[in-house]
Amino acid sequence: MTASLDQLRRCHFAVDLGAARSRVYIKGSGLVVDQPSVAAVNTRTGALIAVGELAERMNGRTPDYIRVVRPVSGGSVVDIEMAQRMLRQLIGDRMRRTLRRKPFLRAAACTPHGSDPLARRATIETLVGLGARRVELVDTLIAAAVGCELPVERPEATMVMVCGAAATQLAVLSLGSIVTAQRVPVGGEAVDHAIVQHLRHQHELMLPSQSVRPLQVALSGNGLTAQGPAFTDIHGRDVATGLARSVRVNTAAVRDAIQTPLTAILDGVGKVLRECPPDLVADLADRGIVMVGGSALLPGLDQMLRQATGMPVNIAERPDVCAIEGLGAMMEGRIQPLELHKLTR
């Protein structure tokens, strides 16, 4: 964690800019924004038409002069100006006026583990454009661990897995710091892409951009295990004729198709455990892995991890908002650091 708890207590608002959703936490008000990181722009005039959920529903349904953009990709800001415009619209005039009354506005932000200086600088400039005079950066892994109430400040091992849209981050934490960590460039988007490619190659069917999630829901229940639903009907467009068509998809074949991206996540878990000291691994044998992030709700992923590692695997109560809630808890002063008393001779 690059920012201390004392510095975070001075912050007035916190932002978690994710590849899928953007969240804003205001001190004293709680979580005020939880919307998709999407904006719709009129390319003729440059005007911002919609942001958040409304812009996401426009994806794939707009005329040529309206473009749906994502200013955040891979957990990093790729379009600073558009990200600022999107956040201003999401926060709203009332909240922005409240923040402007602060004499020295401070902000906190989550950054993916191992992000390069350019990505961190883009996050800082985005919040400076909103009026922040100082920006504190916190590793997403630590913020997520605090948000799901793990004892990160104690000399005990805790393992957290942040399953995002663009990447999966894993870490073993102890005494408020990261002992070992790994960032795997595989997330929910990779699983969606694997499903789309499977249907295109095996059934010659092109899926609309918003039809992948219903297919994942069809795998619910026992999810990725063989006890899940056998078949499900999917509607899309025929690759050859371009006409609307429905196919009956074998969910077992879909489960096999998404095994490849999920295998990379399992390899990342193994690498983190191999680099971890033996004493901490012994702690993890009892406590296991805590999964957070929106993609943690992928049906059956926890069962796969449990079978591959032999350790307990638990999903946080609200996995999608753990990181921003962790930042909020540190800003509000609900997290107390471990106090070490000086030894007397």
Sine and cosine of phi, psi and omega as CSV:
sin_phi,cos_phi,sin_psi,cos_psi,sin_omega,cos_omega
0.00,0.00,0.86,-0.51,-0.06,-1.00
-0.98,0.21,-0.39,0.92,-0.01,-1.00
-0.95,-0.30,0.63,-0.78,0.02,-1.00
-0.99,0.14,0.23,-0.97,0.00,-1.00
-0.91,0.41,-0.57,0.82,0.03,-1.00
-0.90,0.43,-0.64,0.76,0.03,-1.00
-0.92,0.40,-0.63,0.78,-0.01,-1.00
-0.94,0.35,-0.51,0.86,0.03,-1.00
-0.92,0.40,-0.35,0.94,0.03,-1.00
-1.00,0.08,-0.14,0.99,-0.04,-1.00
-0.97,0.24,0.48,-0.88,-0.03,-1.00
-0.97,-0.23,-0.46,0.89,0.06,-1.00
-0.49,-0.87,0.35,-0.94,-0.03,-1.00
-0.75,-0.66,0.54,-0.84,-0.05,-1.00
-0.74,-0.67,0.69,-0.72,0.13,-0.99
-0.87,-0.50,0.99,-0.17,-0.01,-1.00
-1.00,-0.03,0.98,-0.21,0.01,-1.00
-0.97,-0.25,0.28,-0.96,0.01,-1.00
-0.91,0.41,-0.46,0.89,-0.02,-1.00
-0.98,-0.19,-0.71,0.70,-0.09,-1.00
-0.68,-0.74,0.50,-0.87,0.07,-1.00
-0.93,-0.38,0.68,-0.73,-0.03,-1.00
-0.75,-0.67,0.62,-0.79,0.00,-1.00
-0.78,-0.63,0.76,-0.65,0.02,-1.00
-0.88,-0.48,0.82,-0.57,0.02,-1.00
-0.94,-0.33,0.76,-0.65,-0.04,-1.00
-0.86,0.50,0.81,-0.59,-0.02,-1.00
1.00,0.00,-0.31,0.95,-0.01,-1.00
-0.92,-0.40,-0.36,0.93,-0.01,-1.00
1.00,0.06,-0.38,-0.92,-0.03,-1.00
-0.97,0.23,0.90,-0.43,-0.07,-1.00
-0.94,-0.33,-0.32,0.95,-0.02,-1.00
-0.70,-0.71,0.78,-0.62,0.12,-0.99
-0.53,-0.85,1.00,0.09,-0.13,-0.99
-0.72,-0.69,0.39,-0.92,0.08,-1.00
-0.88,0.48,0.56,-0.83,0.00,-1.00
-0.99,0.11,0.92,0.40,-0.08,-1.00
-0.70,-0.72,0.61,-0.80,0.07,-1.00
-0.67,-0.74,0.59,-0.81,0.06,-1.00
-0.94,-0.33,0.78,-0.62,-0.11,-0.99
-0.82,-0.58,0.65,-0.76,0.13,-0.99
-0.99,0.12,0.93,-0.36,-0.08,-1.00
-0.94,0.33,-0.31,0.95,0.01,-1.00
-0.98,0.21,-0.67,0.74,-0.06,-1.00
-0.95,-0.32,-0.25,0.97,-0.06,-1.00
0.98,0.19,0.11,0.99,-0.04,-1.00
-0.97,0.24,0.56,-0.83,0.06,-1.00
-1.00,0.08,0.88,-0.48,-0.09,-1.00
-1.00,0.02,-0.72,0.69,-0.06,-1.00
-0.41,-0.91,0.37,-0.93,0.07,-1.00
-0.68,-0.74,0.27,-0.96,0.10,-0.99
0.95,0.32,-0.67,-0.75,-0.11,-0.99
-0.90,0.44,-0.62,0.78,0.01,-1.00
-0.90,0.43,-0.66,0.75,0.03,-1.00
-0.92,0.39,-0.58,0.81,0.01,-1.00
-0.91,0.41,-0.61,0.80,0.04,-1.00
-0.92,0.38,-0.38,0.92,0.03,-1.00
-0.98,0.22,-0.27,0.96,-0.08,-1.00
-0.86,0.51,0.84,-0.54,-0.01,-1.00
0.99,0.16,0.06,1.00,-0.05,-1.00
-0.79,-0.61,0.36,0.93,-0.11,-0.99
-0.94,-0.33,0.41,-0.91,0.15,-0.99
-0.94,0.33,0.05,-1.00,-0.13,-0.99
-0.89,0.45,-0.53,0.85,-0.11,-0.99
-1.00,0.10,-0.02,1.00,0.07,-1.00
-0.93,-0.36,0.82,-0.57,-0.05,-1.00
-0.88,-0.48,0.76,-0.65,0.05,-1.00
-0.99,-0.12,0.86,-0.52,-0.11,-0.99
-0.85,-0.53,0.38,-0.93,0.10,-1.00
-0.85,-0.53,0.97,-0.25,-0.03,-1.00
-0.95,0.32,-0.16,0.99,0.02,-1.00
-0.87,-0.49,0.81,-0.59,0.00,-1.00
-0.69,-0.73,0.74,-0.67,0.01,-1.00
0.91,0.42,0.40,0.91,-0.02,-1.00
0.99,0.13,0.03,1.00,-0.01,-1.00
-0.83,-0.55,0.51,-0.86,0.02,-1.00
-0.97,0.25,0.84,-0.55,0.01,-1.00
-0.96,-0.29,-0.27,0.96,0.04,-1.00
-0.69,-0.72,0.99,-0.12,-0.12,-0.99
-0.91,0.42,-0.72,0.70,-0.05,-1.00
-0.89,0.46,-0.70,0.72,0.00,-1.00
-0.93,0.37,-0.59,0.81,0.04,-1.00
-0.90,0.44,-0.63,0.77,0.05,-1.00
-0.90,0.43,-0.70,0.72,0.01,-1.00
-0.90,0.44,-0.64,0.77,0.00,-1.00
-0.90,0.43,-0.71,0.70,-0.02,-1.00
-0.91,0.41,-0.64,0.77,0.04,-1.00
-0.86,0.52,-0.68,0.74,-0.01,-1.00
-0.93,0.36,-0.62,0.78,-0.02,-1.00
-0.94,0.35,-0.65,0.76,-0.02,-1.00
-0.93,0.37,-0.65,0.76,0.01,-1.00
1.00,-0.05,0.38,-0.93,-0.06,-1.00
-0.91,0.42,-0.62,0.79,-0.07,-1.00
-0.90,0.43,-0.73,0.68,0.00,-1.00
-0.93,0.37,-0.58,0.81,0.02,-1.00
-0.91,0.41,-0.62,0.78,0.06,-1.00
-0.91,0.42,-0.59,0.80,0.04,-1.00
-0.90,0.43,-0.66,0.75,0.00,-1.00
-0.94,0.35,-0.55,0.84,-0.03,-1.00
-0.92,0.39,-0.36,0.93,0.00,-1.00
-0.95,0.30,-0.26,0.97,0.02,-1.00
-0.93,0.36,0.75,-0.67,-0.05,-1.00
-0.92,0.40,-0.59,0.81,0.00,-1.00
-0.69,-0.73,1.00,0.03,-0.14,-0.99
-0.95,0.31,0.81,-0.59,0.04,-1.00
-0.89,-0.46,0.56,-0.83,-0.01,-1.00
-0.74,-0.68,0.42,-0.91,0.10,-0.99
-0.83,-0.55,0.51,-0.86,-0.04,-1.00
-0.56,-0.83,0.55,-0.84,0.10,-0.99
-0.99,0.11,0.64,-0.77,0.09,-1.00
-0.79,-0.61,0.67,-0.74,0.03,-1.00
-0.87,0.49,0.51,-0.86,0.01,-1.00
-0.90,0.43,0.73,-0.69,0.03,-1.00
0.97,0.23,0.25,0.97,0.01,-1.00
-0.93,0.36,0.55,-0.84,-0.06,-1.00
-0.98,0.21,0.29,-0.96,-0.01,-1.00
-0.85,0.52,-0.53,0.85,0.01,-1.00
-0.91,0.42,-0.66,0.75,0.02,-1.00
-0.92,0.39,-0.64,0.77,0.04,-1.00
-0.91,0.41,-0.62,0.78,0.02,-1.00
-0.91,0.42,-0.61,0.79,0.03,-1.00
-0.90,0.44,-0.62,0.78,0.05,-1.00
-0.90,0.43,-0.68,0.74,0.00,-1.00
-0.89,0.45,-0.71,0.70,-0.02,-1.00
-0.90,0.43,-0.55,0.84,0.04,-1.00
-0.89,0.46,-0.69,0.72,-0.03,-1.00
-0.98,0.21,-0.50,0.87,0.09,-1.00
-0.90,0.44,-0.59,0.80,0.05,-1.00
-0.91,0.42,-0.31,0.95,0.07,-1.00
-1.00,0.02,-0.02,1.00,0.03,-1.00
0.93,-0.36,-0.01,1.00,-0.01,-1.00
-0.95,0.33,0.74,-0.68,0.05,-1.00
-1.00,0.03,-0.38,0.92,0.02,-1.00
-0.53,-0.85,0.64,-0.77,-0.04,-1.00
-0.81,-0.59,0.81,-0.59,0.06,-1.00
-0.98,-0.22,0.75,-0.66,-0.02,-1.00
-0.97,-0.23,0.69,-0.72,-0.01,-1.00
-0.78,-0.63,0.70,-0.72,0.05,-1.00
-0.89,0.46,0.72,-0.69,-0.03,-1.00
-0.86,0.51,-0.57,0.82,-0.02,-1.00
-0.90,0.44,-0.68,0.74,0.00,-1.00
-0.94,0.34,-0.67,0.74,0.01,-1.00
-0.88,0.47,-0.65,0.76,0.00,-1.00
-0.92,0.38,-0.63,0.78,0.02,-1.00
-0.90,0.43,-0.64,0.77,0.06,-1.00
-0.92,0.40,-0.63,0.78,-0.04,-1.00
-0.91,0.41,-0.51,0.86,0.04,-1.00
-0.99,-0.14,0.32,0.95,0.16,-0.99
0.88,0.48,0.63,0.77,0.12,-0.99
-0.99,0.13,0.54,-0.84,-0.02,-1.00
-0.98,0.22,0.93,0.36,-0.11,-0.99
-0.94,0.33,-0.40,0.92,-0.05,-1.00
-1.00,0.10,-0.13,0.99,-0.04,-1.00
-1.00,-0.01,0.36,-0.93,0.06,-1.00
-0.98,0.21,0.80,0.60,0.00,-1.00
-0.76,-0.65,0.53,-0.85,-0.03,-1.00
-0.99,0.16,0.74,-0.68,0.15,-0.99
-0.73,-0.68,0.69,-0.72,-0.01,-1.00
-0.89,-0.45,0.80,-0.60,-0.03,-1.00
-0.84,-0.55,0.62,-0.79,0.05,-1.00
-0.83,-0.56,0.89,-0.45,0.02,-1.00
-0.99,-0.13,0.96,-0.29,-0.04,-1.00
-1.00,-0.09,0.99,-0.14,-0.02,-1.00
-0.99,-0.13,-0.07,-1.00,0.00,-1.00
-0.97,0.25,-0.59,0.80,-0.08,-1.00
-0.97,-0.23,-0.40,0.92,-0.07,-1.00
-0.43,-0.90,0.31,-0.95,0.09,-1.00
-0.88,-0.48,0.80,-0.60,-0.03,-1.00
-0.92,-0.40,0.70,-0.71,-0.02,-1.00
-0.77,-0.64,0.58,-0.82,0.01,-1.00
-0.38,-0.93,0.48,-0.88,0.20,-0.98
-0.95,-0.32,0.82,-0.57,-0.07,-1.00
-0.90,-0.44,0.52,-0.85,0.08,-1.00
-0.35,-0.94,0.65,-0.76,0.00,-1.00
0.83,0.56,0.62,0.79,0.09,-1.00
0.97,0.26,0.18,0.98,-0.03,-1.00
-0.72,-0.69,0.28,-0.96,0.02,-1.00
-1.00,0.06,0.82,-0.57,0.04,-1.00
-1.00,0.09,-0.83,0.55,0.11,-0.99
-0.69,-0.73,0.53,-0.85,-0.02,-1.00
-0.50,-0.87,0.38,-0.93,0.00,-1.00
-0.52,-0.86,0.67,-0.74,0.06,-1.00
-0.89,-0.45,0.90,-0.43,-0.03,-1.00
-0.98,-0.21,0.84,-0.55,-0.04,-1.00
-0.97,0.25,0.75,0.66,0.01,-1.00
-0.70,-0.71,0.80,-0.60,0.01,-1.00
-0.58,-0.81,-0.41,-0.91,-0.02,-1.00
-0.89,0.45,-0.55,0.84,0.01,-1.00
-0.91,0.40,-0.59,0.81,0.03,-1.00
-0.91,0.41,-0.60,0.80,0.05,-1.00
-0.92,0.39,-0.68,0.73,0.05,-1.00
-0.87,0.49,-0.68,0.74,-0.01,-1.00
-0.90,0.43,-0.62,0.78,0.02,-1.00
-0.90,0.44,-0.62,0.78,0.03,-1.00
-0.92,0.39,-0.69,0.72,0.00,-1.00
-0.88,0.47,-0.70,0.72,0.00,-1.00
-0.92,0.40,-0.59,0.81,0.03,-1.00
-0.89,0.46,-0.72,0.69,-0.01,-1.00
-0.93,0.36,-0.52,0.85,0.02,-1.00
-0.94,0.34,-0.67,0.74,-0.07,-1.00
-0.99,0.15,-0.63,0.77,-0.10,-1.00
-1.00,0.03,-0.51,0.86,-0.08,-1.00
-0.85,-0.52,-0.01,1.00,-0.03,-1.00
0.79,0.61,0.73,0.68,-0.05,-1.00
-0.81,-0.58,0.75,-0.66,0.07,-1.00
-0.98,-0.19,0.81,-0.58,-0.03,-1.00
-1.00,-0.02,0.61,-0.79,0.20,-0.98
-0.89,0.46,0.40,-0.92,-0.09,-1.00
-0.89,0.45,-0.40,0.92,-0.05,-1.00
-0.98,-0.21,0.26,0.96,-0.03,-1.00
-0.96,-0.27,0.01,1.00,-0.03,-1.00
-0.97,0.23,-0.66,0.75,-0.02,-1.00
-0.88,0.48,-0.68,0.74,0.07,-1.00
-0.85,0.53,-0.54,0.84,0.03,-1.00
-0.93,0.36,-0.60,0.80,0.06,-1.00
-0.92,0.39,-0.58,0.82,0.05,-1.00
-0.90,0.43,-0.53,0.85,0.04,-1.00
-0.90,0.43,-0.36,0.93,0.06,-1.00
-1.00,0.05,0.09,1.00,-0.07,-1.00
-0.92,0.38,-0.04,-1.00,-0.14,-0.99
1.00,0.10,-0.94,-0.34,0.07,-1.00
-1.00,0.04,-0.04,1.00,0.20,-0.98
0.86,0.51,-0.88,-0.48,-0.11,-0.99
-0.97,0.23,-0.04,1.00,0.02,-1.00
-1.00,0.08,0.22,-0.97,-0.07,-1.00
-0.95,0.31,-0.18,0.98,-0.01,-1.00
-1.00,0.07,0.08,1.00,0.00,-1.00
-0.96,0.29,-0.04,-1.00,0.01,-1.00
-0.89,0.46,0.58,-0.81,-0.11,-0.99
-0.98,0.19,-0.69,0.73,-0.07,-1.00
-0.67,-0.74,0.40,-0.92,0.11,-0.99
-0.50,-0.86,0.52,-0.85,-0.01,-1.00
-1.00,-0.04,0.75,-0.67,-0.02,-1.00
-0.83,-0.56,0.70,-0.72,0.01,-1.00
-0.96,-0.29,0.68,-0.73,0.01,-1.00
-0.28,-0.96,-0.36,-0.93,-0.03,-1.00
-0.89,-0.46,0.71,-0.71,0.02,-1.00
-0.93,0.37,0.71,-0.70,-0.06,-1.00
-0.91,0.40,-0.64,0.77,-0.09,-1.00
-0.99,0.16,-0.76,0.65,-0.11,-0.99
-1.00,-0.04,-0.38,0.92,-0.06,-1.00
0.98,0.19,0.08,1.00,-0.02,-1.00
-1.00,0.02,0.38,-0.93,0.06,-1.00
-0.93,0.37,0.66,-0.75,-0.05,-1.00
-0.48,-0.88,0.50,-0.87,0.06,-1.00
-0.88,-0.47,0.64,-0.77,0.03,-1.00
-0.76,-0.65,0.44,-0.90,0.07,-1.00
-0.99,-0.15,0.91,-0.42,-0.13,-0.99
-0.98,-0.18,0.72,-0.69,0.10,-0.99
-0.98,0.19,0.91,-0.41,-0.07,-1.00
-0.93,0.37,-0.39,0.92,0.07,-1.00
-0.90,0.43,-0.62,0.78,0.05,-1.00
-0.92,0.39,-0.58,0.82,0.06,-1.00
-0.92,0.40,-0.64,0.77,0.04,-1.00
-0.88,0.47,-0.63,0.78,0.05,-1.00
-0.92,0.39,-0.57,0.83,-0.04,-1.00
-0.93,0.38,-0.56,0.83,-0.04,-1.00
-1.00,-0.03,0.08,1.00,0.05,-1.00
-0.92,0.39,-0.54,0.84,-0.07,-1.00
-0.89,0.46,-0.79,0.61,0.05,-1.00
-0.91,0.42,-0.54,0.84,-0.01,-1.00
-0.95,0.31,-0.45,0.89,0.06,-1.00
-0.89,0.46,-0.58,0.81,0.04,-1.00
-0.89,0.46,-0.58,0.82,0.04,-1.00
-0.92,0.39,-0.67,0.74,0.03,-1.00
-0.89,0.46,-0.61,0.79,0.06,-1.00
-0.90,0.44,-0.62,0.79,0.04,-1.00
-0.90,0.43,-0.63,0.78,0.05,-1.00
-0.88,0.47,-0.69,0.72,0.01,-1.00
-0.89,0.46,-0.62,0.78,0.00,-1.00
-0.92,0.40,-0.65,0.76,0.03,-1.00
-0.89,0.45,-0.67,0.74,-0.02,-1.00
-0.93,0.37,-0.57,0.82,0.02,-1.00
-0.93,0.37,-0.54,0.84,-0.01,-1.00
-1.00,0.07,-0.11,0.99,-0.05,-1.00
-1.00,0.09,0.62,-0.79,0.06,-1.00
-0.85,0.52,0.54,-0.84,-0.06,-1.00
-0.85,0.52,-0.59,0.81,-0.02,-1.00
-0.89,0.45,-0.62,0.78,0.01,-1.00
-0.96,0.29,-0.57,0.82,0.05,-1.00
-0.89,0.46,-0.58,0.81,0.05,-1.00
-0.90,0.45,-0.61,0.80,0.08,-1.00
-0.90,0.43,-0.64,0.77,-0.05,-1.00
-0.93,0.38,-0.41,0.91,0.02,-1.00
-0.88,0.48,-0.47,0.88,0.03,-1.00
-1.00,-0.07,-0.67,0.74,-0.10,-1.00
-0.99,0.10,-0.57,0.82,0.05,-1.00
0.98,0.21,-0.40,-0.91,-0.10,-1.00
-0.92,-0.40,0.67,-0.74,0.10,-1.00
-0.95,-0.32,0.82,-0.58,-0.03,-1.00
-0.98,-0.18,0.75,-0.66,0.07,-1.00
-0.74,-0.67,0.14,-0.99,-0.02,-1.00
0.99,-0.17,0.39,-0.92,-0.04,-1.00
-0.88,0.48,-0.60,0.80,-0.03,-1.00
-0.97,0.22,-0.09,1.00,0.07,-1.00
-0.92,0.40,-0.33,0.94,0.00,-1.00
-1.00,0.09,0.09,1.00,0.07,-1.00
-0.86,0.51,0.85,-0.52,-0.13,-0.99
-0.85,0.53,0.81,-0.58,0.10,-1.00
1.00,0.05,-0.09,1.00,0.00,-1.00
-0.90,0.43,-0.61,0.79,0.03,-1.00
-0.91,0.42,-0.58,0.82,0.04,-1.00
-0.92,0.40,-0.64,0.77,0.04,-1.00
-0.88,0.48,-0.70,0.72,0.01,-1.00
-0.91,0.42,-0.62,0.79,-0.01,-1.00
-0.90,0.43,-0.64,0.77,0.01,-1.00
-0.95,0.30,-0.58,0.81,-0.06,-1.00
-0.97,0.25,-0.57,0.82,-0.09,-1.00
-0.98,-0.20,-0.40,0.92,-0.07,-1.00
0.97,0.26,0.20,0.98,-0.01,-1.00
-0.94,-0.33,0.36,-0.93,0.10,-1.00
-0.91,0.42,0.63,-0.77,0.03,-1.00
-0.78,-0.63,0.84,-0.55,-0.03,-1.00
-0.82,-0.57,0.55,-0.83,0.08,-1.00
-0.98,-0.20,0.74,-0.68,0.00,-1.00
-0.86,0.51,0.36,-0.93,-0.06,-1.00
-0.89,0.45,-0.70,0.71,0.08,-1.00
-0.80,-0.60,0.98,0.18,-0.17,-0.99
-0.91,0.41,-0.47,0.88,-0.09,-1.00
-0.96,0.27,-0.38,0.92,-0.07,-1.00
-0.90,-0.43,0.27,0.96,-0.06,-1.00
-0.90,0.44,-0.65,0.76,-0.06,-1.00
-0.90,0.43,-0.74,0.68,-0.03,-1.00
-0.95,0.32,-0.55,0.84,0.06,-1.00
-0.93,0.37,-0.55,0.83,0.08,-1.00
-0.91,0.42,-0.68,0.74,0.08,-1.00
-0.88,0.48,-0.67,0.75,0.02,-1.00
-0.90,0.44,-0.64,0.77,0.02,-1.00
-0.90,0.43,-0.61,0.79,0.03,-1.00
-0.95,0.32,-0.59,0.81,0.05,-1.00
-0.92,0.39,-0.64,0.77,-0.04,-1.00
-0.97,0.22,-0.13,0.99,0.02,-1.00
0.99,0.16,0.38,0.93,0.00,-1.00
-0.99,0.12,-0.12,0.99,0.01,-1.00
-0.95,-0.31,0.83,-0.56,0.00,-1.00
-0.96,-0.29,0.76,-0.65,0.01,-1.00
-0.94,0.34,0.36,-0.93,0.03,-1.00
-0.95,0.32,0.82,-0.58,-0.02,-1.00
-0.99,-0.11,0.81,-0.59,0.04,-1.00
-0.95,-0.33,0.85,-0.53,-0.01,-1.00
-0.99,0.11,0.61,-0.79,-0.01,-1.00
-0.93,0.37,0.61,-0.79,0.02,-1.00
-0.98,0.19,0.69,-0.73,0.04,-1.00
-0.97,-0.23,0.65,-0.76,-0.01,-1.00
-0.99,0.12,0.00,0.00,0.00,0.00
